[in-house]
Amino acid sequence: SRVWAVLNGVHDKAEVVAIAPHASGDFMVSLGTDSIWAFYDVQQATCVQKVQGQAPYSCGSFHPDGLLLGTGSQDSLVRIFDVKSQKEAVKFEGHSGHVS
């Protein structure tokens, strides 16, 4: 399928734990146990940006406006990223165990 063709080679041998569509329908993000989230242009079937995180991801989703990406990780943290800059905007601590 087209989605798997886009994902090919991005997360190498790591498990992809989440795929989230962007509100526009033109983009998506994948999150893996390799601590990488990757932003894709679905129409072009290409990875536009790979962002190395600090811990293996366990979940993720876009805010409805598509400007923010929320992630959960195996280090018990929730992080919110600004999608345009790929920078962490805020981090929430206090969860116990993997965030799902």
N, C-alpha and C positions, 0 to 999 in steps of 0.2 A: 504494500500500500504506500501511498505518497508520504504519510507521516513517518513510517519506518525508514523510507529512503532519505528523508530529511535528517533523521536522528543518526544515521549511519556514521560511525567514526567519531562522534562528538564525545560520548562518555566512555569510549574504549571498552573495557571489560566491566565497568561498574553497572550496578543496577539502576535503572531509571525508575524513580519512585513516584513521579508526578509529571503529567503533561497538562498545561493549562492554556486554553485559548485566550487570546487577547480580545477585548470587546469589539474591535474593528473587524475581526474575522480574518485579517490579513497576516497576523503574527501569532506565535505561540511561544511558550517557554517550556523547557524540560529541566527537571531537577534530579540529581543523582546522588548515590552514596559516595561518589568521588568528590563531594563538596563543590561541585560545579553546577551553576544554573546557566542555561544557554538560551538565547533569544533568537528566534528564527523568522525569516520571511517565508511564509507558507507558499505564496504564489511563485516565488523564485526557487523554492526548495533549497534554501541555503541557510546556514548558521551565520547570523549577523554579528553576534557577540557571545563570547564565553566569559563568565565571571567566576573566578576562584573564590569560594567561600572559606569559612573557618572550620566547619564541621560537616559531616555527611548530612544531607537533607533528608527529611522524612515526608514533607508535604509542601505545597505552595499553590498560590492562586493570585490572580490579578484583582485589584480593586475594580469595581465596575467602570470607572472612568479610564482605566488602562494606564494611568500614570504611576501607580504604585504596585509593587509586587510584595506580597506577604509570604514569608517562608517559615517553616518549622524545621528544626534540626535535631539530630540525635544528642546534642549537648544541652538539651532542655531549654533552648532559647527560641523566641520568635523574633524575627528580624523583618523590618520593612525597608525595601529598597526603592529609591527613585529610579524608575526605568530608564529615563533619558541619560542620566549621569552614571548609572550602575553603581551608585554609592549607597551605603547603608544610611538610611535616614534616622532610624530609631531601633533600639533593641529592648526587648522585654524579658526580664529574668523572673524566676520564681516558680516556673513549672517543674514538676518532677517527672523524669523519664522522657522518652521520645515525644515530641510534639506531633500530633496527628490531626 
